[in-house]
Amino acid sequence: MKKKYISQLKNIGLGVAMLTATSCAGDYLDTTPTSSIGTSSVFETTDNAAMAVNGLAQILTTQQYYYVEQGQAYCGENAVKTIMSEYLAQDFVYNYMAPGWSPIMLGEYYNNAQNIYYNGYVWYLYYTLIGGANTIVAHIDEAEGTDEEKAFIKAQALTFRAYGYEQLMQFYTYRWQDTNNGTTDGVVLRLDESTGDMPLSSVIDCYDQIYEDCTEAIRLFQESGMDRAENEVWLPNENVAHAVYARAALNREDYSTALAQAKLAREGFPLMSNDEYLSGFCKPTSEWIMGSYADATENQWYMTFGTQFACNGYYANNTYYGQGAINKTLTDKMPTEDIRMKLFLTEDKFPGYDFSDPNIIDQTYAYFIDENLCKAAKEYSDSMTPSGLDAPYQSGYYYWGGHLKFWVFDTPGVSYMCQFRSSEMVLIEAEASYFLNDEDGARNALIELNKTSGRNPNYTCTKSGDDLFEEIVDYRGLELWGEGFNWYDYKRWNRDIVRVGIKDGGNIHVAIAGTVEADGAANNKWTWDIPQVETDYNHGIK
């Protein structure tokens, strides 16, 4: 088993796993393994190479070969955003899964290099993406086509490569403040199709490469004069390169760069309206800078984000599992008139009910028990159903803080998944401004996000110092809830995760209630060990 896994890793640079495609489902493209069609065929023309870029996008939405064989529901970004990000975080609550998944939710696997399902998956996924991008960069100049087309395709590949490394850095390296100015170990910085031994590069060298890739991608996008088609949200363009750059700079605590790149990333992508905000997060809106493709004819069935986490997906409509809820300690801080608060089954929706009463709310898993409360929850949830979508929670199970944010437009879990949107960029601007001691800039960014957008017309911000930072923390939590950011944020801030149990006034299962410390040797500063399946093969890592 391990040998086969290593073989997969050794061939990622040669495989592109996907590089040639035939049309299927209109806009998106299925992929064909390169074992049947060689690299030379892929790069005969720029049209073929463009299909290879489509293949890179598809890596982030399909179940990888090894994990198919092992029966694991790891389908690209769906696993990264949930199991590897939200499960470990503070603001996402999944009480039904808490007893069985408590080791991952409590951060007990960081030092388990032998575990290929948790420790190894992120490594596998993003090096597959990077390997494919390296092949495109290496061969695109050989293709028949215009210089403009070649520049555009190379820019897209460089953007994907930068994104892959940016993701790896968040998992497998220390937060910046613990790296001694970037001198600690980073990841394997493989920039070509080689598969031999290679040591870890330093953190600063890895970030420098991400910066270099983004800078070159932006230059090539501009030089090409081309852009993706308007509906091809799953493909990188110049805005995406700026967004990757902004995210990497924020993690590196390079706040001036993060601020500048975030502003550029959201040009032409205005914040969505309230109607769009309540439309289900299952199809692109005005502010989606990049997102994964979805279509019923490209159905990934039970491996998708929507199957498990959409409020009208398979789990919510057919099981008692629920689909995730928001932490009560966050919603308690938020004004009930905020449009985003409409998306959660919180106490303010159901006045007159005592949620601490075991006859009203189950005091272990926090699902609704009282018949009248369940009826009220159904009425409210049905009233929030976006036009054209199936009703939510048809199983009849409603959880305290349960969400009405993520929906699917086809069964069992078909929905687009957002990777970058303008709201994230505004929040990067707020955080970067705060750490640049520009409190007016931070406040103005929060006002733009919350008041100017219409999400809370009554919002004001006069806070400063630590209180202003807490405001940024809270609104990142609310705005980006469930989108795979919360664990990254808490790691970046070196901030303990504090989960308040139901008996103590929160809505968290006892199995994961308590504090998960952000710093310390026991959890390696929330840094995942390099997987053993890599170190067994790559003897350059000491």
C-alpha positions, -999 to +999 in steps of 0.1 A: +000+000+000+027+025+010+047+016-021+018+025-044+012+058-026+049+067-030+047+058-067+018+082-071+039+110-055+069+102-076+049+106-108+030+138-100+054+159-120+051+137-150+015+128-148-004+161-147-029+132-140-052+147-164-036+166-192-058+157-222-095+160-222-126+155-242-157+177-239-182+167-213-209+187-197-204+218-218-179+241-202-159+217-181-135+190-192-130+154-181-094+142-180-075+113-194-044+098-177-011+106-193-003+069-193-026+067-223-017+100-240+019+114-238+031+148-228+041+156-264+005+152-275-007+175-248+015+203-259+011+200-296-011+231-295-021+258-271-057+245-273-045+212-259-025+230-232-056+250-222-073+217-216-043+208-193-051+239-172-087+227-170-072+195-157-054+214-129-087+229-119-103+195-118-077+182-094-092+204-068-127+189-072-122+152-078-113+123-055-076+113-059-067+079-071-051+065-040-079+077-018-105+061-041-088+028-036-090+032+002-126+044+002-118+078+017-142+106+008-114+130+001-125+150-029-099+178-033-108+211-016-139+197+001-117+177+025-092+206+030-119+231+038-137+208+062-118+180+078-085+198+076-097+233+083-131+237+098-131+206+120-101+219+138-114+254+142-134+273+168-164+287+150-175+256+131-195+231+152-203+196+141-216+179+172-229+147+157-193+140+144-176+153+176-172+120+196-158+100+167-138+128+152-125+144+184-089+134+178-088+155+146-109+183+161-086+185+191-055+186+170-040+153+180-027+143+146-002+171+139+027+148+150+014+116+133+035+115+102+023+079+095-013+089+090-018+092+053-055+102+055-050+134+076-013+141+076-006+129+041-036+141+021-029+178+019+007+170+009-006+146-018-032+170-032-012+201-035+020+184-049-003+168-075-014+203-084+022+216-083+035+187-104+009+194-131+017+231-131+054+224-134+048+202-165+028+230-181+054+256-173+081+233-187+064+226-220+040+253-230+066+271-251+068+240-274+031+243-283+018+256-316-001+288-310+003+325-305+027+341-280-003+356-262-019+322-257+013+308-244+018+337-220-018+333-207-015+296-201+019+298-184+004+326-161-024+303-152-001+274-144+022+297-123-009+309-103-019+273-096+016+265-085+018+295-062-016+285-047-004+250-041+026+262-022+007+288-003-016+260+010+012+237+019+029+265+039-001+269+061-001+233+070+035+221+071+054+251+084+054+272+116+034+304+116+056+332+105+063+346+140+078+312+149+101+309+119+130+332+130+124+355+101+118+326+077+149+306+085+131+274+097+122+245+075+096+251+047+085+225+022+101+208-008+103+235-034+101+215-066+099+237-097+105+212-125+096+177-135+123+160-114+114+133-090+146+127-071+158+135-036+153+171-026+157+188+008+133+211+024+138+248+015+136+275+041+103+292+048+116+325+034+127+308+002+093+292-002+075+325+003+099+342-021+091+317-047+053+322-042+059+359-046+080+353-077+054+330-093+026+355-086+046+385-099+055+366-131+019+354-135+006+389-132+032+401-158+022+374-182-015+379-178-010+416-186+014+408-215-011+383-230-040+408-231-063+378-224-087+369-197-107+338-189-143+336-202-167+353-179-183+320-168-150+302-162-147+310-126-127+278-119-097+291-139-071+316-127-068+351-142-049+382-130-073+388-101-066+353-088-029+358-089-033+390-069-055+371-044-030+343-039-003+369-035-024+388-009-031+356+011+006+345+011+017+380+022-008+381+051+006+348+063+041+361+060+031+392+080+041+413+050+012+436+056+020+463+030+021+438+002-010+420+015-029+453+016-018+463-020-025+429-035-059+425-018-071+458-033-059+447-068-075+412-064-110+425-060-110+451-088-140+443-109-156+420-083-179+441-062-193+428-029-224+408-035-259+422-027-280+409+002-301+390-023-270+373-036-258+366-001-290+347+006-290+328-027-272+297-014-235+300-019-238+273-046-232+293-077-209+322-084-219+358-075-205+392-083-177+388-058-164+353-066-129+358-078-124+320-082-144+289-074-147+253-082-169+241-111-200+220-105-226+203-127-249+173-124-231+157-153-198+160-135-213+146-103-189+135-076-218+120-057-211+114-020-176+129-020-186+165-023-188+194+001-225+199-007-235+163+001-224+166+037-224+203+045-252+219+025-285+224+044-304+207+015-277+182+007-280+145+012-270+144+049-293+172+060-323+158+040-318+121+047-300+116+080-299+129+115-262+140+112-269+177+106-245+196+085-225+219+108-235+248+129-220+281+141-205+286+175-228+303+199-200+324+214-196+341+180-233+347+173-238+361+208-216+390+198-234+398+166-264+421+160-295+402+151-304+426+123-272+416+103-282+398+071-257+371+078-274+362+111-304+352+091-284+322+079-283+305+113-308+288+136-300+308+167-321+317+197-333+351+184-353+333+157-373+314+183-383+337+213-400+320+242-379+288+241-354+280+267-325+264+250-310+252+283-341+230+289-334+194+280-370+190+269-364+217+243-329+211+231-308+179+234-281+188+259-255+165+244-257+171+206-278+203+207-305+193+183-341+205+187-364+182+206-396+201+213-422+195+186-434+230+184-398+243+181-391+219+153-422+232+135-410+267+140-375+258+127-391+241+096-412+272+089-382+295+092-359+273+072-384+268+044-389+306+043-352+310+036-351+286+007-336+303-024-358+303-055-355+270-074-337+250-047-350+221-027-361+227+008-336+222+036-335+197+065-361+174+051-350+148+076-366+169+103-334+174+123-324+209+133-293+218+153-287+248+176-268+272+153-275+251+122-268+270+090-288+281+060-257+293+042-246+265+019-271+249-005-269+225-035-288+229-068-287+191-076-285+159-057-269+146-037-244+175-033-239+194-066-227+230-059-198+253-068-173+259-041-158+294-036-120+297-033-115+334-033-140+362-030-139+400-025-151+399+011-120+380+021-099+406+004-116+434+023-109+415+055-073+411+045-072+449+040-087+454+075-061+431+092-032+444+072-041+480+080-045+472+117-010+458+118+004+487+098-010+509+126-035+524+103-066+520+124-087+543+102-079+521+073-090+490+093-122+506+104-130+518+069-126+483+056-149+469+082-175+497+074-173+488+037-178+451+044-206+455+069-224+488+063-217+499+028-225+465+014-259+466+031-252+435+053-259+457+083-269+493+074-266+502+111-230+491+115-205+516+129-170+511+141-152+534+165-131+508+182-093+509+185-064+489+199-072+453+210-109+459+207-105+468+170-085+436+164-113+416+181-138+432+158-117+420+128-115+385+143-153+383+149-162+396+114-138+372+097-155+345+117-190+355+106-183+365+070-162+335+061-179+309+083-177+274+069-155+284+040-123+269+053-105+299+069-110+297+107-082+273+115-058+291+093-067+324+110-063+311+145-029+295+136-017+328+120-028+348+151-013+322+175-047+322+192-061+295+213-093+278+203-119+280+230-150+259+227-177+263+253-197+232+262-235+231+264-235+228+302-215+260+304-237+280+282-223+272+247-235+248+221-204+225+219-204+187+225-185+177+256-161+156+235-144+187+221-153+214+246-124+232+262-092+249+251-068+238+223-036+258+229-021+274+198+015+274+210+036+246+225+055+214+219+025+191+224+009+201+192+040+214+174+025+249+171-003+234+149+023+224+123+017+191+105+047+167+103+060+160+068+043+127+059+063+096+063+053+085+028+073+115+015+104+110+038+105+073+031+109+082-006+127+115-005+159+110+013+169+146+008+147+155+038+167+151+070 
